[in-house]
Amino acid sequence: MLPEALERAVFGMYATHALHLADTHGVLRFLLGRDGTSAAEMAAALDLDEETLTRLLIALDALALVESTPSGYRLPDSMAPFVDPASPRHIGGFVHHLVHGAAARMPVLDDYLRRGKAAVDAALPPPFDTIYATEQSTAAFLHAMWQLSFSVSGELAALAGLEETTHLIDVGGAGGAFAVAALERAPHLRATVYDLPQVEPHLAATVAERGLGERLGFVAGDFLRDDQLPAGDCFAFGYILSDWTDETCLALLSKAYRACPPGGRVLVMERLFDEDRRGPLATAVMNLSMHVETQGRHRTAAEYTGLLARAGWTDSRVARSSQDKHLVVAHKL
Ligand SMILES: C[S@@+](CC[C@H](N)C(=O)[O-])C[C@H]1O[C@@H](n2cnc3c(N)ncnc32)[C@H](O)[C@@H]1O
């Protein structure tokens, strides 16, 4: 018998793949709202090989992702919001990204360990050139970002308190997850997503789907090169600073500070490391992922507060959501 932590590490690869298979073949969706179903019933209904499905379900039961009961398999109640494709918290897109994207990039960590990231990456194009290399990869990335960000954004918009804000600039706002949640919450608000030109049609689709018209605009730009950000009185940075080095974060926060009138604010929305950097697990693991996929890292709340202060922002406040993405808000006097 292996110690529990070692067992989890050794067999983690099977856990991710079993979850991905059960999601993509509709097994978890099938169990939603049903109280007990046999492997044979499920195999027939989903047109899957019964023996393979039986083995998959046995593994999922041992992983506590499904429960085997005398009347058949069922889904633990706590799982439902995460495995229902209709739920904003569905993790299918993210697990797909882990299996089909992140896993293939893992071997580069071996290279980084031996030669360092700077030397290995010297010959590579910047991260978003690769992520947006094709229309398909652009759509897949923006879909995964929406899934990761939309469900928590309503909560973050409430924590931000947008009553006094008139024009939100969502810097690197992607398909508009936070901007949409902010507009839904604050009927007086206007928002602009400022992002790379490849994002524009995806934001336009969001505006059309949600009937937001003039309330949600798009400005194409490159925040690394542009001297000025679009003008507004609140600047949102959701999962942006974790893509970049401290030096770049400082430059971005300074550009936002210059574009912001006195009395305006900045919202940094990120995973946060505990101050002793021993967790949470998701932040610790995604910090490795940021190393592989971006030039950034995850930080503690104190590190974000320090960067904000260096860029001129004052009066920082940390507000934690019930999910993984939290808020650090600061002001321009
Ligand atoms: C990790 S995503 C975050 C998306 C969104 N803010 C969220 O919280 O879900 C990073 C975003 O930054 C944008 N981005 C990357 N480099 C950029 C640049 N040089 N100028 C403007 N936007 C950029 C990407 O297109 C993408 O939408």
Ligand as a Chemical Component Dictionary entry (heavy atoms), coordinates in Angstrom:
data_LIG
# 
_chem_comp.id                   LIG 
_chem_comp.type                 NON-POLYMER 
_chem_comp.pdbx_formal_charge   0 
_chem_comp.three_letter_code    LIG 
# 
loop_
_chem_comp_atom.comp_id 
_chem_comp_atom.atom_id 
_chem_comp_atom.alt_atom_id 
_chem_comp_atom.type_symbol 
_chem_comp_atom.charge 
_chem_comp_atom.model_Cartn_x 
_chem_comp_atom.model_Cartn_y 
_chem_comp_atom.model_Cartn_z 
_chem_comp_atom.pdbx_ordinal 
LIG C1  C1  C 0  -5.715  34.270 -19.568 1  
LIG S1  S1  S 1  -6.719  35.223 -20.645 2  
LIG C2  C2  C 0  -7.800  36.064 -19.517 3  
LIG C3  C3  C 0  -9.133  36.366 -20.120 4  
LIG C4  C4  C 0  -10.142 37.069 -19.203 5  
LIG N1  N1  N 0  -9.660  38.350 -18.732 6  
LIG C5  C5  C 0  -10.547 36.193 -18.047 7  
LIG O1  O1  O 0  -10.339 36.569 -16.877 8  
LIG O2  O2  O -1 -11.089 35.110 -18.303 9  
LIG C6  C6  C 0  -5.589  36.484 -21.175 10 
LIG C7  C7  C 0  -6.192  37.510 -22.107 11 
LIG O3  O3  O 0  -5.186  38.494 -22.391 12 
LIG C8  C8  C 0  -5.241  38.809 -23.764 13 
LIG N2  N2  N 0  -3.932  39.300 -24.214 14 
LIG C9  C9  C 0  -2.778  38.612 -24.269 15 
LIG N3  N3  N 0  -1.779  39.384 -24.732 16 
LIG C10 C10 C 0  -2.339  40.591 -24.992 17 
LIG C11 C11 C 0  -1.821  41.807 -25.490 18 
LIG N4  N4  N 0  -0.534  41.917 -25.828 19 
LIG N5  N5  N 0  -2.657  42.863 -25.630 20 
LIG C12 C12 C 0  -3.987  42.752 -25.297 21 
LIG N6  N6  N 0  -4.528  41.616 -24.796 22 
LIG C13 C13 C 0  -3.717  40.545 -24.655 23 
LIG C14 C14 C 0  -5.596  37.487 -24.417 24 
LIG O4  O4  O 0  -6.103  37.658 -25.720 25 
LIG C15 C15 C 0  -6.621  36.934 -23.430 26 
LIG O5  O5  O 0  -7.916  37.372 -23.743 27 
# 
loop_
_chem_comp_bond.comp_id 
_chem_comp_bond.atom_id_1 
_chem_comp_bond.atom_id_2 
_chem_comp_bond.value_order 
_chem_comp_bond.pdbx_ordinal 
LIG C1  S1  SING 1  
LIG S1  C2  SING 2  
LIG S1  C6  SING 3  
LIG C2  C3  SING 4  
LIG C3  C4  SING 5  
LIG C4  N1  SING 6  
LIG C4  C5  SING 7  
LIG C5  O1  DOUB 8  
LIG C5  O2  SING 9  
LIG C6  C7  SING 10 
LIG C7  O3  SING 11 
LIG C7  C15 SING 12 
LIG O3  C8  SING 13 
LIG C8  N2  SING 14 
LIG C8  C14 SING 15 
LIG N2  C9  SING 16 
LIG N2  C13 SING 17 
LIG C9  N3  DOUB 18 
LIG N3  C10 SING 19 
LIG C10 C11 SING 20 
LIG C10 C13 DOUB 21 
LIG C11 N4  SING 22 
LIG C11 N5  DOUB 23 
LIG N5  C12 SING 24 
LIG C12 N6  DOUB 25 
LIG N6  C13 SING 26 
LIG C14 O4  SING 27 
LIG C14 C15 SING 28 
LIG C15 O5  SING 29 
# 
